[in-house]
């Protein structure tokens, strides 16, 4: 099951984190951009080539210390068909280097359409008997606003294969409360109601570990809510965005973990991708060493999270 | 503004409907599939070729009677990079034939990422000074679960260009109530709270028509709720799914309109795409006449909606 592979990766590297691959062009070192634009033209093909080269070098630098990458689909879709090609190649490359791939697409729709999204990212596409995987990620983020109809096809996939999902419950952004924090008649927040649903749904894909391949997205920027949610969704692994550049600390992120030191995986994107120009690493690395800086930052983050967990667990 | 273009199209053809392009392979006539698989191989490239040929013939058959198409992204993403190429080509072809394109992607994320989605579907992508449009749709469906942060980049685009969005408020599927119908402390449903937000957001992109390019998705399967929502979001055009195959009738859909006969555009996908094998049209058409059947069904739907509107307005 997906959750076993995730826990195995986290244990192997002693590292409950995931590296976000959100390759904004401005994050990519100029020498990579210039080479790609020179070879493929200054347009979508060149941009996609630059993204792929950037991602590959990051994956090479991180694959023996970080268990998973999380490419954010928007940053590929903005380069059109060529961007999607770079996304597909990135997924393939990361998996070949032994990393799990969590596609961050926050997909959602009615049942029949959710089935198509599930086929696209987790399952297979049947073309009159020829069956192929489009992107073959290990997990996908999904949005619960349409209720179980739109989640069921993903749950079925997770229950019958080695794939997983993370359902948005409490997101890391400032305005997440506008809908998620609405208080319902029985005094519970909408995000708690969603958490209760995710807890029910998670029963369909529980492994011997006691954890489920049906996880939840819970932002590090809301540690108090994470503590509440940890109690509601006991079986669900939390994917925790918001650490680092968005303001969440290791102590905040620690609230998403269980007493066994498991239960969550913390994402960082910008702080790893752009480590070479950060205050911490810009003295040690130049642009050409962006991948080494990313690795050093990933190690620093791992230790930061570990320390916070030791204080709590 | 987008909303002016939409209203102009609706008036020109006397037809407040949109044709969904959800090209499941099983919907595509076998002669198109066989030709495409023969020429491009039985795989993603062949499937994408079949989808594009199917869409083009539908667009040719509909472009002088229906103002807009709504391609559903999931049915392209499931064919990987080649599927996305077919989506991009479909958008281009439809616009060249004078139709508006509503990309149905239900995208959502935190602000910086929503900005990337906005660039991908509505705006432009800046690559070190070279500025190109990835998909250049006219409008996009978006999911409000993250609040204003994740909607603002789209609103800014709609306010400054000729693009639009439709925010999910009350969806057409059976389980839409699990979250959308939760009752908040002040006795309002979550979907009413979302509608109130959409109404606030819609102020940013109102044209001289009095309508806004910030619209809402309100399912035809919930006519009572549509009546309530019509009063909350006075400026917003409603994109109405659920007519036809999903069970919504013309009278149900009519609840989404204002007294001026405007205010909504009703979608049908399967009933138009698969008209040739429906009870109504299978006596008149064979598989090879699928596009003529689609046109006849689109006319029948137009008259069906018109009749229902005349009874109400």
Interface residues (C-beta under 8 A of the other chain):
Chain A: X22 X24 X25 X33 X37 X42 X43 X44 X46 X47 X72 X74 X75 X77 X78 X79 X80 X81 X83 X84 X85 X88 X106 X107 X108 X109 X110 X111 X113 X114 X116 X117 X119 X120 X121 X125 X126 X127 X128 X129 X130 X132 X134 X135 X143 X144 X145 X146 X147 X148 X149 X150 X168 X171 X172 X173 X174 X175 X176 X177 X178 X179 X180 X182 X183 X184 X185 X190 X193 X194 X197 X241 X246
Chain B: X22 X24 X25 X33 X37 X42 X43 X44 X46 X47 X72 X74 X75 X77 X78 X79 X80 X81 X83 X84 X85 X88 X106 X107 X108 X109 X110 X111 X113 X114 X116 X117 X119 X120 X121 X125 X126 X127 X128 X129 X130 X132 X134 X135 X143 X144 X145 X146 X147 X148 X149 X150 X168 X171 X172 X173 X174 X175 X176 X177 X178 X179 X180 X182 X183 X184 X185 X190 X193 X194 X197 X241 X246
